[in-house]
Amino acid sequence: MTKNTTVRKFYPILNSFLSYLPSRFLIILNSIFMIPFFANILSAKEMGIYQLIIGMLNLLCTCSTDWITKSALRFYEKYKIKNKLPEFYSNIIFISVTTYIIIIVLYFLLSNSISEKYFIEKDILALLLVLLIPCGIRQFLYQMLRVFNKPFLYTFSIIMYQCAHLLLFLALFKFLGNVKAILAAMTIGMVIIDTYIIKIINFNTELKFKIEWSLFKEALQYSLPTIITNSGIWLLLHMNKFTFQRLEMFNYTATSAISWIYISYILTPVLSTFLFAVFPQIIKKYEQHKKIKNITTNTIKLYCNLFIPIVCTFVFYSKEIANTVFGAKYQQAYLIIPFFAVTLFLHELMKILNIKYHLTNKTYIEMIVTTFSIILCVILNLKLIPIYNLTGAGFAMLISIIILISLHSLVHFKSLDYIIPGKIFKTSILTIILGILLHIIVMVISKNINAEWQIIRPLIFLPIYYLCLWEAKNKILN
């Protein structure tokens, strides 16, 4: 197979991904400047609290808006074919309002306890409750942009939000304080984005405020197991920060938090956008009763080929990156950066591999497998963090995600043949071996480099890595 044939083979997947990528680069560029900015402005304790709030926001979205919007993505095509979109949208509104009422009740029941145990002011928790509304609406609207295939509107909305967030923070921080100003700026910025998208997108449908119980039941059957599943994944990714905070290890909370936000703001936008762009294509083919084995296998192979180099950069050069970005204030960040990078990569990879549960509407099996692994995660965090601190947190997270993926890989459905494992392993192993060899070469060449110029190593390593992968794409991807 020639190189041109290889390019044509992966072009539909890559093209869909690239159409959404510009907006993700904006987030990455924003993080490169904004995270060091916040690291200097916020005290270590403020940084820890800010990241705990963002972690809570992720959990609330996971338990409320996230599963609703994923249900919308999963069943939109089906109910469009049945000409039931008004009922479809009405049910989403009903479920969303009901879920938010439950969250408000939980806030009044639990806010005092959370405030005392994790040293967070109650008015900051109240801001979190307000922020959840525009955040949930934006999640739904972004899923609809995927369905309607509007990458340019998606990109433009990201630009608007980034600008609004920064300008609003600069306008508010003198009056509200740092953490409150960040949250208030996020809220107002999201309201602006939500209003803009609703005005532009024009759904062209009527709402029927009548509950279609068949739709409601199907959405719940598909989505409710994902609440437990995604809450477990959230625990795996964020428990270390809350454990440090509960143990009053505030410096470790801040170090873990700043490391997490930096790595996740760089990796997650790119990794999740890949799935964001490709997932609707796979669902559409599946609903149209077409074979998905090739597109799913090629998607995973391309994912590994594109993103293993970025992960290797953080693993091999964590100290150089941490020293350059964070300086002495968070000098220990290099200990946990490699764990975060590998875990995030495996987390997003697992989403693609676990598409089998969503296509067959057997998300309850995913829930059962995840629950077992999360119990292990909790035990590892409680045992390792008090003794090994940041390294213990990293190992607890990485061991948990590896075991979780291993268990999921053992689950097979006879009715669904969707990947070719041998081809995926080949691409992954060859890509990793090439990265290790290039790392050795770069370290030998730059062994006498001055400490203040150490950031040059990853800056040399990554482009050479991609250049070599491009030249070897025919052997690695086929």
C-alpha positions in Angstrom: 0.0 0.0 0.0 1.5 3.4 -1.0 1.7 6.4 1.3 -1.0 8.2 -0.7 -3.3 5.3 -0.2 -2.6 5.4 3.5 -3.5 9.1 3.6 -6.8 8.5 1.7 -7.7 5.6 4.1 -7.5 7.8 7.2 -8.6 11.1 5.5 -12.3 11.0 6.5 -11.4 10.5 10.2 -8.6 13.1 10.1 -10.7 15.6 8.2 -13.5 15.5 10.7 -11.0 15.9 13.6 -9.2 18.8 11.9 -12.4 20.7 11.3 -12.9 21.1 15.1 -9.2 21.4 16.0 -8.7 25.2 15.6 -10.9 25.9 18.6 -8.9 23.4 20.7 -5.6 25.1 19.8 -7.1 28.3 21.2 -7.8 26.6 24.5 -4.2 25.1 24.5 -2.7 28.5 23.8 -4.9 30.1 26.4 -3.7 27.5 29.0 0.0 28.1 28.1 -0.4 31.7 29.2 -3.3 31.6 31.6 -2.1 28.8 33.9 1.2 30.4 34.7 -0.7 33.7 35.1 -3.1 32.1 37.7 -0.2 30.3 39.3 1.5 33.7 40.1 -1.7 35.5 41.1 -3.4 32.9 43.3 -1.8 31.7 46.5 -1.3 28.0 46.9 -4.4 27.7 49.0 -6.5 29.7 46.5 -5.2 27.5 43.7 -6.2 24.4 45.6 -9.7 25.7 46.3 -10.2 26.9 42.7 -9.3 23.4 41.4 -11.5 21.7 44.0 -14.4 23.8 42.8 -13.7 22.9 39.2 -13.5 19.3 40.2 -16.9 19.6 41.9 -18.3 21.3 38.8 -17.1 18.3 36.7 -18.8 15.9 39.1 -22.1 17.8 39.1 -22.0 18.0 35.3 -21.3 14.2 35.2 -24.3 13.5 37.4 -26.6 15.9 35.6 -26.1 17.6 32.3 -23.4 15.3 30.9 -25.5 12.2 30.8 -28.4 14.1 29.4 -26.4 15.6 26.6 -24.8 12.3 25.7 -28.3 10.8 25.6 -29.2 13.6 23.2 -26.2 12.8 21.0 -26.9 9.0 21.1 -30.6 9.2 20.2 -31.0 12.3 18.0 -30.5 10.4 14.7 -33.0 7.8 15.8 -35.8 10.2 16.7 -35.2 12.4 13.7 -35.9 9.3 11.5 -39.1 8.8 13.5 -40.1 12.4 13.1 -40.2 12.9 16.9 -37.8 15.7 17.5 -40.3 18.0 19.3 -40.9 15.2 21.8 -37.2 14.6 22.0 -36.3 18.2 22.9 -39.2 18.4 25.4 -38.0 15.4 27.3 -34.5 16.8 27.5 -35.9 20.0 29.0 -38.0 18.1 31.5 -35.1 15.8 32.6 -32.7 18.8 32.9 -35.1 20.8 35.1 -35.8 17.9 37.4 -32.1 17.1 37.8 -31.3 20.7 38.7 -34.0 20.8 41.4 -32.5 17.6 42.9 -29.0 19.3 42.9 -30.5 22.4 44.7 -31.9 20.2 47.4 -28.6 18.4 47.8 -26.8 21.8 48.1 -28.9 22.8 51.1 -28.4 19.4 52.7 -24.6 19.0 52.1 -23.1 22.5 51.7 -22.2 23.0 55.4 -20.5 19.6 55.6 -18.5 20.2 52.4 -17.5 23.7 53.5 -16.1 22.5 56.8 -14.3 19.4 55.6 -12.6 20.9 52.5 -12.2 24.5 53.8 -14.3 26.1 51.1 -16.5 29.2 51.7 -20.2 28.6 51.3 -20.7 31.6 48.9 -18.1 30.0 46.6 -20.2 26.8 46.6 -23.2 29.0 45.8 -21.4 30.4 42.8 -20.8 26.8 41.7 -24.5 26.1 41.8 -25.2 29.1 39.6 -22.4 28.2 37.2 -23.9 24.8 36.6 -26.9 26.2 34.6 -25.0 27.9 31.7 -22.5 25.1 31.8 -25.2 22.5 31.3 -26.9 24.4 28.5 -23.5 24.8 26.7 -22.9 21.1 26.9 -26.2 20.4 25.2 -25.6 23.1 22.5 -22.2 21.7 21.8 -23.6 18.2 21.3 -26.1 19.7 18.8 -23.3 21.5 17.0 -21.7 18.0 16.5 -25.0 16.6 15.2 -25.5 19.6 12.9 -21.8 19.4 11.8 -21.1 23.1 12.5 -17.4 23.2 13.4 -16.9 26.8 12.5 -19.6 28.0 14.8 -18.1 25.8 17.5 -14.7 27.4 17.0 -16.0 30.9 17.0 -18.0 30.3 20.2 -14.7 29.1 21.9 -13.0 32.3 20.8 -15.8 34.4 22.3 -15.7 32.5 25.6 -11.9 32.7 26.0 -11.9 36.5 25.4 -15.0 37.0 27.6 -13.5 34.9 30.5 -10.2 36.8 30.6 -11.7 40.3 30.2 -14.4 39.6 32.8 -11.9 38.3 35.3 -9.7 41.3 34.9 -12.8 43.5 35.5 -14.0 41.6 38.6 -11.0 40.4 40.6 -10.5 43.6 42.5 -14.1 43.6 43.7 -14.8 39.9 44.3 -11.4 38.4 45.1 -9.5 35.9 42.9 -11.4 32.7 43.1 -14.9 34.3 43.1 -13.9 36.5 40.1 -12.8 33.5 38.1 -16.1 31.7 38.8 -18.2 34.8 38.1 -16.3 35.4 34.8 -16.9 31.8 33.8 -20.6 32.1 34.5 -21.1 35.4 32.6 -18.9 34.2 29.7 -21.0 31.0 29.3 -24.3 32.9 29.3 -23.0 35.0 26.5 -21.9 31.9 24.5 -25.2 30.0 25.2 -27.3 33.0 24.1 -25.3 33.5 20.9 -25.5 29.8 19.9 -29.2 29.6 20.6 -29.8 32.6 18.4 -27.6 31.4 15.5 -28.4 27.7 15.4 -32.2 28.0 14.9 -33.5 24.6 15.9 -36.6 24.9 13.6 -38.8 22.8 15.8 -41.8 23.1 18.2 -41.7 22.0 21.8 -44.5 19.7 23.1 -44.6 20.0 26.8 -45.8 16.4 27.2 -43.7 13.6 28.6 -43.1 10.8 26.1 -42.5 8.0 28.6 -41.1 5.7 26.0 -38.4 8.3 25.2 -37.9 9.0 28.8 -37.5 5.4 29.7 -35.0 4.7 26.9 -32.9 7.8 27.8 -32.8 6.7 31.5 -32.0 3.1 30.6 -29.1 4.2 28.5 -27.9 7.1 30.7 -28.3 6.2 34.3 -25.6 3.6 34.4 -23.3 6.2 32.9 -23.8 8.4 35.9 -22.2 5.8 38.2 -19.6 5.0 35.5 -18.6 8.6 34.9 -18.7 9.5 38.7 -16.3 6.6 39.2 -14.0 7.9 36.5 -14.2 11.4 38.1 -13.2 9.9 41.4 -10.2 8.2 39.7 -9.0 11.4 38.2 -9.7 13.9 41.0 -9.7 12.0 44.3 -6.0 12.9 45.0 -6.7 16.6 45.3 -9.6 16.1 47.7 -7.5 13.6 49.8 -4.7 16.1 50.1 -7.1 18.9 51.1 -8.8 16.7 53.7 -5.5 15.8 55.2 -4.6 19.6 55.2 -1.7 19.1 52.8 -2.5 22.3 51.1 0.7 22.7 49.2 0.3 19.2 47.7 -3.3 20.1 46.8 -2.1 23.1 45.0 0.8 21.3 43.3 -1.5 18.5 42.2 -4.1 21.0 41.1 -1.8 23.2 39.0 -0.2 20.1 37.4 -3.6 18.6 36.6 -5.1 21.8 35.1 -2.0 22.4 33.0 -1.8 18.9 31.5 -5.5 18.5 31.1 -5.9 21.9 29.5 -3.3 20.9 26.9 -4.1 17.2 26.4 -7.9 17.0 27.0 -9.0 19.5 24.4 -7.1 17.7 21.6 -7.8 14.1 22.8 -11.5 14.7 23.5 -12.0 16.6 20.2 -10.8 13.5 18.3 -13.7 11.5 19.9 -16.0 14.5 19.7 -15.6 14.6 15.9 -15.6 10.9 15.1 -18.2 9.5 17.6 -21.2 10.8 15.6 -19.9 9.2 12.4 -19.6 5.8 14.1 -23.2 6.1 15.5 -24.6 7.1 12.2 -23.1 4.2 10.4 -24.3 1.8 13.1 -27.8 3.2 13.1 -27.8 2.8 9.3 -26.8 -0.9 9.8 -23.4 -0.4 8.1 -20.2 -2.2 9.2 -18.1 -0.1 11.6 -15.1 -2.4 12.2 -12.7 -0.6 9.8 -13.7 3.0 10.9 -13.4 2.1 14.6 -10.1 0.3 14.2 -8.6 3.1 12.1 -9.9 5.7 14.6 -8.1 4.0 17.5 -4.9 3.5 15.4 -4.9 7.2 14.3 -5.6 8.3 17.9 -2.5 6.4 19.2 -0.3 7.6 16.3 -1.3 11.2 16.8 -1.2 11.6 20.5 1.4 9.2 21.9 4.1 11.7 20.9 2.6 14.4 23.1 2.2 12.0 26.0 5.9 10.9 25.6 7.0 14.5 25.7 5.4 15.0 29.1 6.7 11.7 30.4 10.3 12.2 29.2 10.6 15.9 29.9 8.4 16.5 32.9 11.2 18.2 34.9 12.2 20.5 32.0 8.5 21.5 31.5 7.7 22.0 35.2 10.8 24.1 35.9 10.1 26.3 33.0 6.4 26.8 33.5 5.9 26.8 37.2 9.3 27.7 38.7 10.3 27.1 42.3 6.7 27.6 43.7 5.5 24.3 42.3 8.9 22.6 41.6 7.6 19.2 42.7 5.0 19.2 39.9 7.4 17.1 37.7 6.7 14.1 39.9 3.1 13.8 39.0 3.0 15.3 35.5 3.9 12.0 33.7 1.2 10.1 35.6 -1.4 12.7 34.6 -0.4 12.6 31.0 -0.5 8.9 30.6 -3.8 8.6 32.6 -5.5 11.2 30.4 -4.4 9.5 27.3 -5.7 6.1 28.5 -8.9 7.7 29.8 -9.8 9.1 26.3 -8.7 5.9 24.6 -11.0 4.0 26.9 -13.9 6.1 25.7 -13.3 4.9 22.1 -12.8 1.3 23.2 -16.0 1.4 25.3 -18.1 2.6 22.4 -19.4 -1.0 22.3 -21.5 -0.4 25.4 -23.1 2.7 23.9 -23.9 1.1 20.5 -25.5 -1.9 22.1 -27.2 0.1 24.9 -25.5 -2.0 27.6 -24.0 0.7 29.6 -24.9 -1.1 32.8 -22.0 -3.6 32.1 -19.6 -0.7 31.8 -21.0 0.5 35.2 -20.4 -2.8 36.9 -16.8 -3.1 35.6 -16.0 0.5 36.5 -17.4 0.2 40.0 -15.0 -2.6 40.9 -12.0 -0.6 39.7 -13.1 2.5 41.6 -13.2 0.6 44.8 -9.5 -0.3 44.2 -8.8 3.3 43.3 -10.2 4.6 46.6 -8.1 2.1 48.6 -4.9 2.9 46.7 -5.4 6.7 47.2 -6.0 6.3 51.0 -3.0 4.0 51.4 -0.4 5.6 49.1 -1.0 9.3 49.4 -0.3 9.7 53.2 3.0 7.9 52.7 4.3 8.8 49.2 2.4 12.1 48.6 2.5 13.1 44.9 4.1 9.9 43.7 1.6 7.9 45.6 -1.3 9.8 44.1 0.2 9.3 40.6 0.6 5.5 41.0 -2.9 5.1 42.5 -4.4 6.9 39.5 -2.3 5.1 36.9 -2.7 1.6 38.3 -6.5 2.1 38.6 -6.9 3.2 34.9 -4.7 0.4 33.6 -6.8 -2.2 35.5 -10.0 -0.6 34.4 -9.0 -0.7 30.7 -7.8 -4.3 31.1 -11.2 -5.4 32.6 -13.2 -3.6 29.9 -11.1 -5.3 27.2 -12.3 -8.7 28.5 -15.9 -7.9 27.7 -17.1 -9.0 24.2 -20.4 -9.0 22.5 -21.1 -11.6 19.9 -23.4 -9.2 18.0 -20.8 -6.5 17.7 -17.5 -7.0 15.8 -16.0 -3.5 15.9 -12.2 -3.5 16.3 -9.1 -5.4 15.1 -6.9 -5.5 18.2 -3.7 -6.8 16.5 -3.5 -3.8 14.2 -4.0 -1.4 17.1 -1.2 -3.0 19.2 1.1 -2.9 16.2 0.6 0.9 15.6 0.9 1.7 19.4 4.1 -0.4 20.0 5.9 0.9 16.9 5.0 4.5 17.8 6.3 4.1 21.4 9.5 2.4 20.3 10.2 5.2 17.9 9.7 7.7 20.6 12.1 6.0 23.0 14.8 5.9 20.4 14.4 9.6 19.6 14.4 10.5 23.3 17.8 8.7 23.7 19.2 10.6 20.7 17.9 14.0 21.9 19.4 13.4 25.4 22.8 12.4 24.0 22.9 15.5 21.7 21.8 17.9 24.5 23.6 16.4 27.5 25.8 19.6 27.9 22.9 22.1 27.6 22.6 24.8 30.3 19.8 24.4 32.8 18.1 27.6 31.7 17.8 26.3 28.2 16.5 22.8 29.2 13.1 23.5 27.6 14.7 23.2 24.2 14.8 19.4 24.6 11.0 18.8 24.4 10.8 21.5 21.7 13.3 19.6 19.6 11.9 16.2 20.4 8.3 16.7 19.5 8.5 18.0 15.9 11.2 15.5 15.0 9.0 12.7 16.4 6.1 13.8 14.2 8.3 14.2 11.2 9.6 10.6 11.7 6.0 9.3 12.1 4.9 11.0 8.9 7.8 9.4 7.0 7.0 6.0 8.5 3.2 6.3 8.4 2.8 3.6 5.8 4.5 0.9 8.0 3.1 2.1 11.3 -0.6 2.7 10.3 -1.1 -0.4 8.1 
